[in-house]
């Protein structure tokens, strides 16, 4: 198992913890904690609970002030797309958070390091840890830097399939469909490769642990190419 470097991760996220144990706890999955005879750090679940609440408040304030013409329903829908499981995992992967998660041997063997659910939970746990260690202003700065930055590109990813479908229909480019071109790995750790095609022309390729995530990645690549 990879020996994590707390200082290395602190440099990446640009926040130095006064209490290093908080960051270690945020990175510790319950499967790892349960394997240790002496549980030094606990797991991330309580920090995740706190981080989820902080993230909802900060993202709500951000959208409230930045979208003055949006209704409550529109703001709620937009916030949900920005802080959902796949969106948070996407943000976390931009700085390689998945490499620092402490997993038990069983969870590691079944592909836990690549699961959006675990990566997004750890992202929220780190937000909770930053909040406890440095207060709301530090947590807000972390969220703005790692979740709410480059939103145009991230929104393109979050809504890629819908956006691509609308673009193809609006410009009468042809019939958009997705083709599964490869499937590999055991049942507990599958990898799917999908091509987005207009008629029979390939416009993007994506991979993922589910067909749905592979299609989303293929649509995202197609949008970058078409735009």
TADALIN-V481508 format. One line per field, one symbol per residue. psi: psi as a letter, one per 20 degrees, with the letter a starting at -180 (. if undefined). A space follows every 10 residues. Layout:
# TADALIN-V481508
psi = ???
This chain:
# TADALIN-V481508
psi = qpoqoghghg hgilppphnh hggghhioqh hghhiphonh iaaighhggg hggggggghg gghghimhiq rggggggggh hhjrghghhg ghhhjkhhii poqrgghghj khijphgggh ghghhhghgg ghhirhhggg ggghgigjql hgghhhggkg ggggghgggh jlhaoprppo iqprrrhilq pqpqppqodj ppiqpqqriq hghggghghg hgghgh.
